[in-house]
Amino acid sequence: MATELTAPVETAALAAEVEGLLDSAEPEGIYRDTRECGGGLLLAALLLISPPTPRAPKTDAR
Protein backbone atom coordinates (compact mmCIF):
# COMPACT_ATOMS: atom_id res chain seq x y z
CA MET A 1 0.00 0.00 0.00
CA ALA A 2 2.91 2.36 0.67
CA THR A 3 4.11 2.00 -2.93
CA GLU A 4 0.73 3.09 -4.24
CA LEU A 5 1.04 6.42 -2.44
CA THR A 6 4.59 7.16 -3.58
CA ALA A 7 4.23 5.99 -7.19
CA PRO A 8 2.31 9.07 -8.49
CA VAL A 9 4.88 11.43 -6.93
CA GLU A 10 7.80 9.51 -8.46
CA THR A 11 6.03 9.35 -11.82
CA ALA A 12 5.37 13.09 -11.77
CA ALA A 13 9.00 13.82 -10.86
CA LEU A 14 10.23 11.49 -13.59
CA ALA A 15 7.87 13.05 -16.15
CA ALA A 16 9.07 16.55 -15.21
CA GLU A 17 12.71 15.45 -15.54
CA VAL A 18 12.09 13.91 -18.98
CA GLU A 19 10.30 17.03 -20.17
CA GLY A 20 13.21 19.15 -18.95
CA LEU A 21 15.69 17.01 -20.87
CA LEU A 22 13.62 17.09 -24.05
CA ASP A 23 13.07 20.85 -23.97
CA SER A 24 16.58 21.79 -22.90
CA ALA A 25 18.55 24.40 -24.81
CA GLU A 26 21.11 23.24 -27.33
CA PRO A 27 24.38 22.18 -25.76
CA GLU A 28 27.21 24.67 -25.83
CA GLY A 29 29.55 24.13 -28.71
CA ILE A 30 30.85 25.52 -31.94
CA TYR A 31 28.37 25.52 -34.78
CA ARG A 32 29.78 26.36 -38.18
CA ASP A 33 28.04 27.90 -41.15
CA THR A 34 27.74 25.64 -44.20
CA ARG A 35 29.30 28.28 -46.46
CA GLU A 36 32.24 28.63 -44.08
CA CYS A 37 32.84 24.87 -44.13
CA GLY A 38 32.50 24.78 -47.92
CA GLY A 39 35.04 27.58 -48.30
CA GLY A 40 37.51 25.81 -46.03
CA LEU A 41 37.04 22.56 -47.89
CA LEU A 42 37.60 24.30 -51.23
CA LEU A 43 40.77 25.95 -49.96
CA ALA A 44 42.11 22.63 -48.64
CA ALA A 45 41.33 20.94 -51.97
CA LEU A 46 43.09 23.67 -53.94
CA LEU A 47 46.16 23.37 -51.73
CA LEU A 48 46.24 19.61 -52.16
CA ILE A 49 45.95 19.66 -55.96
CA SER A 50 48.36 22.55 -56.53
CA PRO A 51 51.65 21.59 -58.17
CA PRO A 52 54.74 21.44 -55.97
CA THR A 53 57.17 24.32 -55.95
CA PRO A 54 59.93 23.95 -58.55
CA ARG A 55 63.38 23.09 -57.29
CA ALA A 56 66.63 24.25 -58.81
CA PRO A 57 68.78 21.45 -60.21
CA LYS A 58 71.70 20.46 -58.04
CA THR A 59 75.14 21.43 -59.37
CA ASP A 60 78.19 19.27 -58.80
CA ALA A 61 80.98 21.32 -57.25
CA ARG A 62 83.87 18.86 -57.53
HELIX and SHEET records of a PDB file:
HELIX    1   1 ALA A    2  LEU A   22  1                                  21    
HELIX    2   2 THR A   34  ILE A   49  1                                  16    
END                                                                             
